[in-house]
Amino acid sequence: MTVLFHHAAAFEHRTPHGHPERPERMKAVREALGTADFSGLDRRSPDAAALESVFLAHPEEWVRAILRSVPSEGLAHLDSDTVLSPGTMDCVLRGVGAAVQGVDLVMTGAARNAFSAMRPPGHHAERTKAMGFCVFNNAAIAALHARKVHGAERVAIVDWDVHHGNGTQDIVWSDPSVLFCSTHQMPLYPGSGAVSEEGEHGTIVNAPLKPFADGDAFKEAMRSRILTRLEAFKPDLIVISAGFDAHWRDPLANLMLEAEDFAWATAKVMEIADRTCDGRIVSLLEGGYDLKGLGDSVAAHVSVLMGA
């Protein structure tokens, strides 16, 4: 069974006019997953996470400072492209909630896998820095929740967003129990993600792709650097940072992937999950800013998660 997490609060995080991380992204995802092909999804509304979940990846003092920064009206800028609006915190905490509740379901066997269709993304959020549209790091929180609450000995995070997940890398850099694997365009924001960045215990695996790399280059990077390391790690859970801005239509980068390439990557990660951790996968929406490319890619990804 595949669980889909979504909540109307995802529309209430507001950004400036023309900002690529906008509520319309949720409409595109909702429409893509609203057809008869997806009638078998177990659709659930995530609860807002307790702050203690956020504290797994971010210091309490810093989190409370972010909470105090939420405006009662208008927008508050955390940096040039990361903003808070009156509806942001409910949205963000429900995104964290979807991540940890997805982990709870798959770790207890109540679901085979789960997909969180929430925004904003999270993988750029470092331990003490919100950036790149991201406030709290959902993927890192999910991994650390699995460790603390469910006793998972090893958790792997696979990030195929076109931008490097610098925040996730920052949070798990010194943690030998979490494997972080990323494909991404380089050079590109945020400037991190070189092959030489391996973490304190060799559990950081970066596979940068040159601008205009296509699906074949993406598959080769996945095969040669990520999938082999993922299987050797033998994770108890796999978290996917499922960004879809490597799609050729996306305006923020220059990779040339098709929706079918994300379906292929999903299938390969699922094969490893089946062999190592009873299929346990929690997938979290990250980037994807062309609405058609996003919708097509999410549909391809979730179809494979469902076993279609």
C-alpha positions as CSV (number, residue, x, y, z in Angstrom):
1,M,0.0,0.0,0.0
2,T,1.2,3.5,-0.9
3,V,0.1,6.4,1.4
4,L,-0.2,9.9,-0.1
5,F,0.1,12.7,2.4
6,H,-1.4,16.1,1.4
7,H,-3.1,19.0,3.2
8,A,-4.8,22.2,2.1
9,A,-2.3,24.1,4.3
10,A,0.3,23.5,1.5
11,F,-1.5,26.3,-0.4
12,E,-1.2,28.8,2.5
13,H,2.6,29.3,2.4
14,R,2.8,32.5,0.4
15,T,5.8,33.7,-1.7
16,P,6.3,36.9,-3.7
17,H,4.8,37.3,-7.1
18,G,6.9,35.5,-9.7
19,H,8.6,33.3,-7.1
20,P,9.1,29.8,-8.5
21,E,8.1,28.0,-5.3
22,R,4.5,28.9,-5.4
23,P,1.1,27.4,-4.3
24,E,0.3,26.5,-7.9
25,R,2.8,23.7,-7.6
26,M,0.4,21.9,-5.3
27,K,-2.4,22.3,-7.8
28,A,-0.3,20.6,-10.5
29,V,0.5,17.7,-8.1
30,R,-3.1,17.4,-7.0
31,E,-4.3,17.3,-10.6
32,A,-1.6,14.8,-11.6
33,L,-2.6,12.4,-8.8
34,G,-6.3,13.0,-9.2
35,T,-7.0,10.6,-12.1
36,A,-8.4,7.1,-11.9
37,D,-4.9,5.7,-12.2
38,F,-4.3,6.8,-8.7
39,S,-7.6,5.7,-7.1
40,G,-5.6,3.0,-5.1
41,L,-3.7,5.6,-3.1
42,D,-4.4,5.7,0.6
43,R,-4.9,9.5,0.9
44,R,-4.2,11.1,4.3
45,S,-3.9,14.5,5.8
46,P,-0.8,14.9,7.9
47,D,-1.0,16.4,11.4
48,A,1.4,19.2,12.3
49,A,4.5,17.7,13.7
50,A,5.5,18.4,17.3
51,L,8.4,20.7,17.7
52,E,10.4,17.9,19.2
53,S,10.5,16.3,15.8
54,V,12.0,19.4,14.3
55,F,14.6,19.5,17.1
56,L,16.0,16.2,15.9
57,A,17.7,18.1,13.1
58,H,17.7,21.8,14.2
59,P,18.6,23.3,17.6
60,E,15.6,24.3,19.7
61,E,16.8,27.9,20.1
62,W,17.2,28.4,16.4
63,V,13.8,26.8,15.7
64,R,12.1,29.1,18.2
65,A,13.7,32.1,16.6
66,I,12.2,31.1,13.2
67,L,8.8,30.7,14.9
68,R,9.1,34.3,16.3
69,S,10.0,35.5,12.8
70,V,6.6,34.5,11.3
71,P,4.7,37.7,10.4
72,S,1.1,38.3,11.3
73,E,0.6,39.8,7.8
74,G,2.7,40.2,4.6
75,L,6.0,38.4,4.2
76,A,9.2,38.2,6.2
77,H,12.4,37.3,4.4
78,L,14.9,34.9,5.9
79,D,17.1,35.4,2.9
80,S,16.7,36.7,-0.7
81,D,14.5,33.8,-1.8
82,T,13.3,32.1,1.4
83,V,10.3,33.8,3.0
84,L,7.7,33.3,5.8
85,S,4.1,34.3,5.5
86,P,1.2,34.0,8.1
87,G,0.4,30.5,6.8
88,T,3.9,29.2,6.5
89,M,4.4,27.5,9.8
90,D,1.2,25.4,9.7
91,C,2.3,24.4,6.2
92,V,5.9,23.6,7.2
93,L,5.0,21.7,10.3
94,R,2.5,19.6,8.4
95,G,5.3,18.8,5.9
96,V,7.4,17.6,8.8
97,G,4.4,15.8,10.1
98,A,4.0,14.0,6.7
99,A,7.6,12.9,6.9
100,V,7.6,11.5,10.4
101,Q,4.1,10.0,10.0
102,G,5.2,8.3,6.8
103,V,8.2,6.9,8.6
104,D,5.9,5.6,11.4
105,L,3.7,3.8,8.9
106,V,6.4,2.1,6.9
107,M,8.5,1.2,9.9
108,T,5.6,-0.5,11.6
109,G,4.5,-2.3,8.4
110,A,1.2,-0.3,8.2
111,A,2.2,0.9,4.7
112,R,4.8,-0.3,2.2
113,N,5.8,3.2,1.1
114,A,4.6,6.8,1.4
115,F,4.8,10.0,-0.6
116,S,4.5,13.5,0.8
117,A,3.0,16.0,-1.6
118,M,3.7,19.1,0.6
119,R,5.7,22.3,0.2
120,P,8.0,24.1,0.6
121,P,11.0,21.8,0.0
122,G,13.4,21.1,2.8
123,H,16.8,19.8,1.6
124,H,18.6,23.1,1.5
125,A,17.8,23.8,5.2
126,E,21.0,23.4,7.2
127,R,21.2,22.7,10.9
128,T,21.0,26.5,11.7
129,K,20.2,28.1,8.4
130,A,17.0,28.4,6.3
131,M,17.8,28.9,2.6
132,G,16.9,28.0,-0.9
133,F,13.1,28.2,-0.3
134,C,13.6,25.7,2.6
135,V,12.8,26.3,6.3
136,F,13.1,22.9,8.1
137,N,14.8,19.8,6.6
138,N,12.1,17.1,6.2
139,A,14.4,14.4,4.9
140,A,16.9,14.7,7.7
141,I,14.2,14.8,10.3
142,A,12.6,11.7,8.8
143,A,15.9,9.8,8.9
144,L,16.7,10.9,12.5
145,H,13.1,10.1,13.6
146,A,13.5,6.5,12.2
147,R,16.7,6.2,14.2
148,K,15.3,7.6,17.5
149,V,11.7,6.3,17.5
150,H,12.0,3.1,15.6
151,G,15.5,2.0,16.4
152,A,16.6,1.9,12.7
153,E,20.4,1.2,12.7
154,R,21.0,2.6,9.2
155,V,18.9,5.0,7.1
156,A,19.7,6.1,3.6
157,I,18.7,9.3,1.9
158,V,18.6,9.5,-1.9
159,D,18.3,13.0,-3.3
160,W,17.8,13.5,-7.1
161,D,16.7,17.1,-6.9
162,V,18.7,19.1,-9.5
163,H,20.1,21.3,-6.7
164,H,22.5,19.7,-4.2
165,G,20.9,18.9,-0.9
166,N,23.5,20.9,1.1
167,G,21.3,21.1,4.1
168,T,20.8,17.4,4.5
169,Q,24.6,16.9,3.9
170,D,25.3,19.5,6.6
171,I,23.0,17.8,9.2
172,V,24.2,14.2,8.6
173,W,27.9,15.0,7.8
174,S,29.2,13.4,11.0
175,D,26.6,10.7,11.4
176,P,27.8,7.2,10.3
177,S,24.3,5.8,10.6
178,V,22.9,7.9,7.7
179,L,24.0,7.5,4.1
180,F,23.3,10.6,2.0
181,C,23.5,10.2,-1.8
182,S,22.9,13.0,-4.3
183,T,22.8,13.5,-8.0
184,H,22.6,17.2,-9.0
185,Q,23.7,19.7,-11.6
186,M,27.1,21.3,-11.0
187,P,27.9,24.1,-11.2
188,L,24.6,25.4,-9.8
189,Y,23.1,26.7,-6.6
190,P,24.1,26.2,-3.8
191,G,27.6,25.4,-5.0
192,S,28.2,22.3,-2.9
193,G,28.1,18.7,-3.8
194,A,31.6,17.9,-5.2
195,V,32.7,14.2,-5.4
196,S,35.4,15.0,-2.8
197,E,32.7,15.9,-0.1
198,E,32.5,12.5,1.6
199,G,31.6,13.2,5.3
200,E,33.5,12.3,8.4
201,H,32.7,8.6,7.9
202,G,32.5,8.3,4.1
203,T,28.7,8.3,4.2
204,I,28.3,11.2,1.8
205,V,28.1,10.2,-1.9
206,N,27.8,13.0,-4.4
207,A,27.4,12.4,-8.2
208,P,27.4,15.8,-9.9
209,L,26.2,16.1,-13.5
210,K,27.3,18.6,-16.0
211,P,24.8,21.1,-17.4
212,F,22.6,19.6,-20.2
213,A,23.3,16.1,-19.1
214,D,20.5,13.8,-20.2
215,G,18.8,10.7,-18.9
216,D,21.6,8.4,-19.9
217,A,24.1,10.4,-17.9
218,F,21.8,10.5,-14.9
219,K,21.3,6.7,-15.1
220,E,25.1,6.1,-15.3
221,A,25.7,8.4,-12.3
222,M,23.0,6.5,-10.3
223,R,24.4,3.1,-11.3
224,S,28.1,3.8,-10.9
225,R,28.1,5.9,-7.7
226,I,24.8,5.7,-5.9
227,L,23.0,2.4,-6.3
228,T,26.0,0.3,-5.5
229,R,26.7,2.3,-2.3
230,L,23.0,2.2,-1.4
231,E,22.8,-1.6,-1.6
232,A,26.1,-2.1,0.3
233,F,24.9,0.1,3.1
234,K,21.9,-2.2,3.8
235,P,19.6,0.5,5.1
236,D,16.6,-0.2,7.3
237,L,14.7,2.6,5.6
238,I,15.3,4.7,2.4
239,V,14.1,8.3,2.3
240,I,13.9,9.9,-1.1
241,S,14.3,13.6,-1.6
242,A,12.2,13.6,-4.7
243,G,12.9,16.8,-6.5
244,F,11.8,17.0,-10.1
245,D,13.6,20.1,-11.3
246,A,16.1,18.1,-13.3
247,H,13.2,17.8,-15.8
248,W,14.1,19.4,-19.2
249,R,11.2,21.8,-18.9
250,D,12.3,23.3,-15.5
251,P,13.3,27.0,-15.6
252,L,15.9,26.8,-12.7
253,A,18.4,24.4,-14.1
254,N,19.8,22.8,-17.3
255,L,19.5,19.0,-17.0
256,M,17.5,17.2,-19.6
257,L,15.6,14.5,-17.8
258,E,12.2,13.1,-18.8
259,A,9.5,11.9,-16.4
260,E,10.5,8.4,-17.4
261,D,13.9,8.9,-16.0
262,F,12.4,9.5,-12.5
263,A,10.3,6.4,-12.9
264,W,13.5,4.4,-13.7
265,A,15.3,5.8,-10.6
266,T,12.3,5.0,-8.5
267,A,12.2,1.5,-9.7
268,K,15.9,1.0,-9.0
269,V,15.7,2.3,-5.5
270,M,12.6,0.2,-4.9
271,E,14.5,-2.9,-6.0
272,I,17.2,-2.2,-3.4
273,A,14.6,-1.5,-0.8
274,D,12.9,-4.8,-1.5
275,R,16.3,-6.6,-1.0
276,T,17.5,-4.7,2.1
277,C,14.5,-3.3,4.1
278,D,11.3,-5.0,3.1
279,G,10.5,-2.2,0.6
280,R,10.4,0.6,3.2
281,I,10.5,3.9,1.4
282,V,9.4,7.4,2.4
283,S,9.5,9.9,-0.5
284,L,9.3,13.6,0.1
285,L,8.6,16.2,-2.6
286,E,11.4,18.7,-3.0
287,G,11.8,20.9,-6.1
288,G,10.1,21.0,-9.5
289,Y,9.0,24.4,-10.8
290,D,7.6,23.9,-14.3
291,L,4.1,22.9,-13.5
292,K,3.7,20.4,-16.4
293,G,7.1,18.8,-15.8
294,L,6.3,18.6,-12.1
295,G,2.9,17.0,-12.6
296,D,4.2,14.5,-15.2
297,S,7.2,13.5,-13.0
298,V,5.2,13.1,-9.8
299,A,2.7,10.9,-11.7
300,A,5.5,8.7,-13.0
301,H,7.2,8.5,-9.6
302,V,4.1,7.6,-7.7
303,S,2.9,5.1,-10.3
304,V,6.1,3.1,-9.7
305,L,5.7,3.4,-5.9
306,M,2.2,2.0,-6.3
307,G,3.6,-0.9,-8.3
308,A,1.7,0.2,-11.4
